[in-house]
Amino acid sequence: MNSPLSHLDTSTLKDFRRITSTFGSVPHSRREALQRCVYGSAGMLLMEPFTVRAEQATPTKSARSVIQIWLWGGPCHIDTFDPKPEAGREYCGALDTPIETNVSGIRIGQLMPELAKQADKYSLIRSMTHGNNGHETASYLVQTGRSSERDVFPSLGAVTSYFKGYDHGYKGLIPPYIVLTEPQGRFSEAGFLGPKFKPFATGGDPAVNPFAVEGIIAPGISEERQQHRRRFLRSMNTLGGALPGNATLKTVVQSEEQAYEMILGDAGKLFDLSLESEPTRERYGRNTFGQSCLMARRLVEKGVPYITINYRGWDTHKQHFQAMNRKLPELDKGLAALLADLSEHGLLESTIVWCTGEFGRTPKVQTESPWNGGRHHFGAVFSSLIAGGGFKGGHVVGASNATGEEVKERPVYPADVIGSIYGQLGIPADSKLPHPLGTPTFVVPSKEEKVPMGGLLTEIL
């Protein structure tokens, strides 16, 4: 006697067994249910402290979302946002002709002409510092504001998800913390908040059609076949009639509905960049970074609180200038388009755009072999760009010295930037985090933690 499953192809059978094997442990929340269906069912369903703490505790609530552009590996401040042509070619190399911006007195690197036209929309922090030259520890410092070796603190994105996510009124199927397109891999973004607050990494490449978002687009599987799988799954549900009103089955059915809404419904169309006009896509640049910026704008339009774009390729120990000739035009076009597009859509005032890396790079060029014009890790001083969300544009905060090797005035530490962003998001500095040991822990380091700080970015708030 033939099995009732015998007419199905091997792939579909494997998919069915995989998804039905997950029903033994039912998620307890809508978010967990969606994660279980969308992430797990890869086959059938794809798959020195602040001096005035009271000042920090008064949020302005200007911003709803953050787009963090993470220049993974560490960009050189001299080549980007803090040019030093007077230092000479041993520091500047061939990039010794900075350009004026549309804000008098502000110059940036010569390979960023589009950003030069947008300087009234952003401010530059030229005195970022933490003194750490290791990728992992510097990344942790910049994204958490902490340097504790005892606790693993959550990143700004995870904290934002904690205060602005599903437990605090966030609606919809799109997770509140998205990474385009891969996790950084340098530290645990969620820290002690746990996996519930880890980002959803899309995978795929938004510059390729279709954008194969993990758990939503299955390469090689047509929409028709997905519909067939859904009908088959429903036909196998014989328990619904036998156990009407069962809470466990109700949760399973709801999870399936939500997952397929992501796969086949309107929610999943959010990731379909082919719905954007060709001129818009060209405006951002037809590359992974440019299209990630466009995708970030679409996510902000849907109200996603925190989006990180992990933009690799800035760890240029060798042949630095050859790499910059490729990377800087991409950064320039994509970031400038993002700022302009957010502004045109009326979203810039409510969206913080924060562009930074974990550190800068050595100001003096390493011309000797084997570096051949390279730059190394440099945490003593570096630059960041910040825009939107109530932050003023057209300003410069702090300064480095004539060669870009030391902070000259107004040191800015990671906790200063993070605390300022929390304030703009309406998250008070004294908001408590759920430390697993019950230790009183706040979103911004307390005086007792002795974390170096210089103060809020009041110059641009």
Buried (B, 14 or more C-beta within 10 A) or exposed (E): EEEEEEEBEEEBBEBBEBBBEBBEEBBEEBBBBBBBBBBBBBBBBBBEBBEEBEBBBEBEEBBBBBBBBBBBBBBBBBBBBBBBBEBEEEBBBEBBEBBEBEBEEBBBBBBBBBBBBBBBBBBBBBBBBBBBBBBEBBBBBBBBBBBEEEBBBBBBBBBBBBBBBBBEEBEEBBBBBBBBBBBBEBBBBBBBBBEBBBBBBBBBBBBEEBBBBBBBBBEEBEEEBBEEBBEBBEEEEEEBEEEEEEEEBBBBBBBBEBBBBBBBEEBBEBBBBEEBEEEBBEBBBEBBBBBBBBBBBBBBBEBBBBBBBBBBBBBBBBEBBEBBEEBBBBBBBBBBBBBBBBBEEEBBBBBBBBBBBBBBBBBBBBEEEEBBBBBBBBBBBBBBBBBBBBBBBBBBBBBBBEBBBBBBEBBBBBBBBBBBBBBBBBBBBEBEBEBEEEEEBBBBBBEEBEBBBBBBBEBBE
